[in-house]
Amino acid sequence: MNPQRIRWMKNLCDIADRVSIYSSSSDILSDSSEPTKILNLSANENLFLEVATLKRIMFEVLDAYDPRLYRSNYEELRKDLGALNAANPEQILLGNGSDQILDLLVRSVLAPKDHAIVICPTFSMYGILLQCNGTLYTEVPLRSDFSMDVDSILSSIKPNTRLIFLCSPNNPTGNKQSLESIERLVRESGCLIVLDEAYLTINTSSVKLLEKYDNLVILRTFSKSYGIAGLRIGYALSNNTLISILQNRIQYPFPVSSFSIDVAVRLLENYSLIQSADTRMRTQRSRTFADLKSIRGVTPFPSECNFILFDVEADSREVQRDLLKYGILVRNIDNVLDFSNCLRVTIAPEDMMKQFTTALMEVLS
């Protein structure tokens, strides 16, 4: 074998050996003989925005769209997001989903011998990106009430710790961390704090911290509240200097589809649609929480997201597979601290949630 090929193949194999595979609940469908029409309640997508409304907006954009050109409303979207978040446009970086910005931050801030900290349980992509970068990291467990243990995080900081990932509201637990605990970590850690607020539409309280601290990056996405997960658009808020370096030196020249940007601009012009969908989701979330609480053998956990985490007195993997027989797909989470059989269900309109809770009662009976 050519020596050069051995070298680059070794690098690829090293990455494959150390990096976990990101798997979605949809993977279970590939080896399943269950119904072909599946109600997917596993991915935390926004099903409260009518697809017909979104398609109307997309067709309006398409009518004036020229796919031959790089041109986009990048700066207009930054300006609109700045106004929404009480921030300057120069504080905003757009990305091909917030995942892509996470990747940028890991590759930009962390050398292979650096160290990072991740709360657990949390979004699995943080660990995967760190593994891919060859970065060592420490997982600090949440407390029993799912709040983060700031003292434990601070005591886990090493001389080579550069970055700390926080998710608030947290996936999969669904709870928000207090602003006071977040600010203390930003103030005392000396590390870059990446605060992933994917499940919030807006939070001016956290954005105000950017006026006081230069070691905070806040991430948001259009995949949840805005209902366009398939168009892959996210953004970061931080200080002008950090955003300028990321945008002008590190980010791709055209990181986001111009079509996605145009749709996002149009969605912000129809912001009342987003607010209405969010209100309906919150109402249904309360109903579903009560329904789950009434089912014997089910322990739901309070949530501030568009999903609910719940524990069952059965094997969660078997419950997931049994629900699939009823045409319903939920996410199997397995262990969450002291709870060993957790599942996560996306909140959807009432008829879908009735279908889910009815099937769950049948499965657990």
N, C-alpha and C positions, 0 to 999 in steps of 0.2 A: 504493500500500500504506500502511496505517495506520502512522504513525511509531512508535507504541508497539510494534506487532508487529515492526517492523524491529529495535528494540532487543533484545527478548527472543529473537528468532530469531538475531540476531548472536551472542548469548552461547552459544546452543546450537551454532551452527555453529563457533564458536571452539573449543569443547570437542571437537567431532567432528574438527576438523582436527588437534588436538594429542594426542588419546588413541588409543593402540593398541587394537585389538579383541582381547579375550580369546577365544581359540579352543581348544576341546577336540578331542581326537582323534576324538570322535564326529561332528564336522563332516564328516569324510571320508565318512561313511555316507550323507549326503544326496545325494551325486552318484555313488553307487556302485551297481553292479548285482550286487554280490557277494552271498554267502549271507545270507538274512534272519536266520538264527540265528547271532549273533556272540558269541564268547567275548571279553568286553571286559577286556583286561589293560592298559588305558591310564590309568586314573583313580586308582590306588592305593587302591582300596576294600578293605575287610577281608572276604575271602571265606572265612575260617576259622571265623567264627561262623555256626552253622547258622541259616538263615533261619527254620526252624520254631521254634527256641528264641526268636529275637527276636520272632516273631509271637505266641508264647505270652505273653511278657512284655507285649507291646503290648495283647493282648486282656485280660489281667488288669488293666492300667491302664484300658482302655476301659470295663470293667465298672462302674467307680466314677466315670467321667468325665462331667462336665456341660459341654458345649461352649458353653452360654449364658453362662457365668461367666468373669470375668477371673481368678478365683482361681487361684493356682498355688503349688507348693512351692518357690518361688524361694529363700527363705531356708534351707529344709532342704537344697537342693542346694548352696548356698554352704557350709553347715556341713559337709556330707559331703566336699566337695572340699577344704575346709580341713584336715579330719582326714587325708585321703589325702596331701596335699602338705605336712604339717607347717606349716601356715600358719593365720592367723586368718581367719574368714569375711569380715571387713571388708576383707581384702586381695584379694577375689575379685569380679570383674565378669563377669556372663554376657552372651552376645551371640548373635545369630542367625547362628551360625557364627563362627569367628575372623576371617573376612573382614570381617564387619560391625564388629568391634572395630578392625581395621586402619583401616577407613574413619573411624571415630570419632577415632582418634588423629591421623590425617593432618589432618582438618578442625579438630581442637581445638588442635593444637600448631603447625601450620605456616600462616603467612600466605603469600599468593602469591609474595612476593619473598624468602621464606626459602629455605634450601638444605638438601638431605638427601643422604645417602650410602647406596648399595646395593651389596652385594657382587655379583659376577657370575661365572658364571651363577647364577641363583637363581629363586625363585618369581616369575612375571611380574606378579602382581597388585600387588606393591609399586610398580613403575614405573607401572602403569596408574592407580593411585590418586593417585600424585604428579602425573602428567600431568593428570588430571581436576581436581586442586586448583590447577593452574597453578604448581606448585613445581618449580624447577630442581633437578636432582640429578646426582651424579657416580657412575658405576659404577666400582668398584675390583675388578679381576680377582683371582680366587683364584690361589694359587701352583700350580705344576705338580702337586703332590700333593693339590690341592683344599683345602689349609688356607688360612685367611685371612691376608693380609699386614697385620698390625696397624700396622706402621710406615707403609705406604702409605695406610691408612685415616686415620691420625692426621694425616699430611701433607696430606690432601685436605680437612681441615676448614677452613672459611672463617669469617670473623666472623659470618656470618648462618646458619651450619649449626646446625640445631636437632635433627635426628633422624637416627639410623643404624639401618637394618634389617639384622638378622642372621637366618639360618635355620640351625638346628642340631638334628638332622641336616639337611643341606641338600638341597633339591630343585632340580636333578635329580641332583646328584653322589652323594648318599647318605651322606656322611661327617659325623661330629660334629666340631665345633670344640672345641679344648681349653678346659677351664674357666679355665685360667690366661690364655689369650689373650682370652677373653670378659671376665674380670675386669679385665684391664689396659685394655681399651677402655672399659669402664664407668668405671673410676677416672680415666683420663687425658683422656678426650674432652670431658667437660663437657656432652655432648649426651644427649638421651633415647635410650637403647638399647632397641629393640624386638627381643626375642629370641623368634623363632618356633620353638616346639618342638612343632609339629603332629604329628611322627612319634614323639614320646615319650609313653608312658602316664603316667610319673611320673619326676621327676628332682629329688630333694631337694637335690642339690648346688647347682644353679642357684638354687633357692628360697632357700637360705641367704644368697645374695648380697643379697637384699632387706633383710636385717638390717643390712647395712653401707652400702648405697647407695640413694638415693632417685631415681635417674635410670635405673631399669631396669623394663621391663615384659616379662613372660613370657607367651606365648600358648600355649594348648593347645586341642585340639578333640576332639569325640566322633565325628568323621567317619572316623578311621583305626582306632586300636586298639579303639574301642568299637563299631564296625560300624554306626553309624546316620547315615551321611552324608546320607541323605534327610531326616532330621529337623532338620538345621541347628542345631547347638548347639555353642558354643565358649566359652572363658572366658579371662580375663586375671588374672594375679597381679602385684601391685605394692604400693607403700606405701599406707597407709590414706588419706592425704590425696588422692593422685591418683585412687584408685578412688572415693572419696566424691564428688569433683567430677565425674568421668565419669558415675557412676551417678545422682546427684541433680540434675545441672545439664545434662547433655548427652545421655545415653542416652535412648532412647524410653521412654515410660511402661511399656509391656508388650513388651519387645524379643524375647522368646522365647515360642513357643507353650507354653501350659501343659501340653499333651499331651507335647511333647518333654521338658519338665522332669520330668514324672512318670515317663516311660520312663527317663530318665537316672538318677533316684533309684533306680529298681528295678534298673537294671543295676549300680549301685555296690553294691547289696545282694547281687548275684550276681557279685562281683568275681572269683571263681575261674574263671568262664567266660572272662573277659577274659585272665587269666593263662594259662589253658590254650591259648587261641587264639594268644596271642603266642608261647608255647613252640613250638607246631606250625609257626607261620610261620617262626621262626628256623631250625628244623631243615630245612624245605623250602628256605629261602633258601640255606643252605649247599650243599644238593644241586644246586640250580639253578645256583649260581655254578660248581660243579665241572663240571656238564654244559656250560655255556656256554664254559668254559675249554677244553673238549675239542674244540670245534667249530672247524675250520680257518677262519681269517679273522674270528674273533670275539675281541674283547678286553673282558672284563667288569671292572668296577671294584668293589672291596669296598664293602659297604653295611651301614648300621645302620638301614635303613628297611624298609618292606614292598615295596620295589621294587629292581631292579638296573638301573643304567645300563651300556650296553655299546656298543662301537664295532664297526663292520663294515667289511670291505674291499670295499664296494660303495656304491651310492647309497642312503642311508638312506630317502629318500622312496620309492624303488622297492621296497626291502625291506618297508616298511610296507604298500604296496599289494599286493605279492605275498603277504604273510601274510594279508591280508584275503581273498584267494581261497581260503584254507584255513579261513576263518571265524574268524580271530584278529585282534584289534585291539590294537596296541601304540602307544605315543606316539613320534612322531618328534621328536627334540630338535635334530637337525642339529649345529651347531658347539658344542663344549665345549672351550674353550681350544685346544689343538693337535690335537684330535680332531674331524674334520669330518663324520663320518657316525654320529652317536650315536642310539641308541634307548633307550627306557626300558620295562621290563616289570614289571607288578605281580606280586608273589609270591602264588600261589594254591595250593590243595590239589594233591597230587601228580598226580592224573589230568589236571588242567588244564595243569600245567607240562610234563608229558610230551607232551601234544598240541602245546604251543607249541614245545618244543625239536625235536620231530620235524619240524614244519612248517618251522622255521628252517633245519634241515639240508637239507631239500628245496629251499628257496628259494635257499640259498647254494651248492648243489652244481652 
